[in-house]
């Protein structure tokens, strides 16, 4: 897997650049606690890197979900909408939020690899 991480605690799996997968990190879901609701973006919507794409609500707080790269939403995880706890139980797999067709793959260069993100999250 080719996973990169943002400073806003989103991950993006770029194994398929035509439909890169985005979700929140294990660190983010740990900080939020039990996720009870997710607001996912509409398919076909275009976002710029850093735009708010949705909201995650937990028993403790609500947090915005940010777009790690510019692109078009091509799919959302309906299973997550039906069972928001997937963001807690399996944030890097079945708890994904949406898939995006990248507008500018070079934006991936500003994201962190797993080692860099782990160091960043330890100090967050």
N, C-alpha and C positions, 0 to 999 in steps of 0.2 A: 504494500500500500504506500501511496505517496501522500502523506498527511502533513499539512502545514497548520499553524496555529496563529490566531490574532491576539493582540493585546486586550481585546474585549472578551476573550475566552470562548471564541468560536473555533471550530476545526473545519478544514476542508480537505476532502479526499479527492485528489486530482488524477486518480488512476484512469478516469475517462473524462477528458477535457470537454467533451460535448455535453456531459451531464455530471459535473463535479458535485459531490455530496457534501452538505453542510449541516453541522449540528453544534450543540454546546459541549464544552469540555467536561470531563469528570470533575475538575476543580470547580467549575461554575455550578454544576448540579449539587456538589457537596455544600457549597456556600449558600445556595438557595434553599436546600432542604427538599421536602416532598413536593414535587411538581404536581399541581392540580389542574392547570389550564395552559394551553399554548394557543397563541394567535399566529397563524401561518399566513404568509403572503399569497396573493392570487397568482395562479399560473398565467404566464404571459407578461407579468409586470417586470419592468426594467428597473434596476437599482444601480447606483454608483457605489464604489467602495466606501465603506463607512456609514452608509445610510441605514436607518432603522428598518428592519424587514418584518418585525413582529415583536411579540411580548411573551415572556414566560412568567407565569404566576405560580407561587408556591405558598405553603402555609405560613411562611415567614416574610416573603417579600415579592415584589414584581420587578422584572428586569427586562430591558430591551434586548433584542437580538439584532446584531449588526451584520451587514453584508461584508464578508472578508475580501471580496473582489467584485468588480463591476460585471454585470451580466443580466441575463433574462432568466426568470424562474421558469423551469420546464416541468417540474413535478413537485408536489408536496407529499409529506408522509401522512396519509389519512389515518393510518393505524395510531400514530402519535396523537392526532386530534381526538380519536376515540379513547385512547388510553395514555394520558400524559405521563403516567409513571414510567413509561419506557425511557424517558429522558434521564431517570434516576437509575433504573436497573441495567440499562445497556446504552449509555450515551454515545458510544462510538460505533454502534452497529444498528440495532433495530430502533434506537431512539433518535435517528437522524431527523432533521427538520425539512429540508428541501434540497432539490437539485437545481443547479444553475449552469447555463451555457455561458462560458466566460467571454466577455467582450475584449479583454486585454490580459492574456496569460502572463505578461511580464509583471503584473501586479503581485503575482505569487512570490516574487523575489523579496518583497518587503515583509513577508510573513516569516514566522519562526519555525524551525524544525523542532522535533520532539525534545531534544536535549536543551535547546535554548528556552523552549516554552516551560519545561519542567523547572528550570532555574528561575524563570520569570514568575511562575505561579507560586513557587516556594516563598517568594518575597512579596507576594500580592496580599 
